[in-house]
Amino acid sequence: MSEDRCGLRHVEHAMGTVFSFDIRDSRTAAIEAALSDAVAWLHHVDAVFSTYRSDSAISRLGRGEIALDACSSEVREVLDRCARATRATDGWFSPTPGGALDPSGLVKGWAIERAWQMLRAAGARHFCVNGGGDLQFSGESAPGTPWRIGIAHPLRPGELYAVVTGNDLAVATSGTAERGAHILNPHTGAPAAGLASVTVVGSRLTPTDVFATAAFAMGERARDWLEHLDGYEGFAVLPDGRSWRTRGFPGRFTDT
């Protein structure tokens, strides 16, 4: 391959969604090996944390068949991160929505960020890892050109509501467009219904994804919460099509 950042691309189905790797660096053996390791990592995470697999460690832990100290360090790390996320969001993020153990609201962002770290360690500097619309970026899409990320309109299939631009950022969206009302209000156990979607932008995907989930659960009160959350910006679309955004949200809007 030439040395002009024509890059390396790969699409992988894992964890019930589609992951894509878009690497704009020159192709090297180290980056190729790291990509293979990152793909294997995603399937490993699915095997350990899937709530749809009865034999996964998280399913067995949730049923009480094994104790936490019998689980891998990865399970303990994720549940520790979940506990910290619950405290940081005043309980609006929960690893037990509806009463059952389900840390999925943290796991996907955490898995993507770890895959991103593998590629960084191998020398990649200009690339994106995308898992079902949650993205971690590095560097530029081309020399002197920032990444441009389209945010889908939750009420108008096939249309964009905003385009986020930037370098070295994470973008996470929570909403009902793809999976319906799947996010619960952890304080009531009922499906969260105050927003159609909320997008959060930060520097690392694990907390960014958590905060998007928590903000969606909060509904309208998420606006003030995100406005005062250092290092993060957000915008939301309401069920009637109106929208709001924090003052520093790095996006261009197609519908104002």
Order of alpha helices (4+ residues) and beta strands (2+ residues): beta-beta-alpha-alpha-alpha-alpha-beta-beta-beta-beta-beta-beta-alpha-alpha-beta-beta-beta
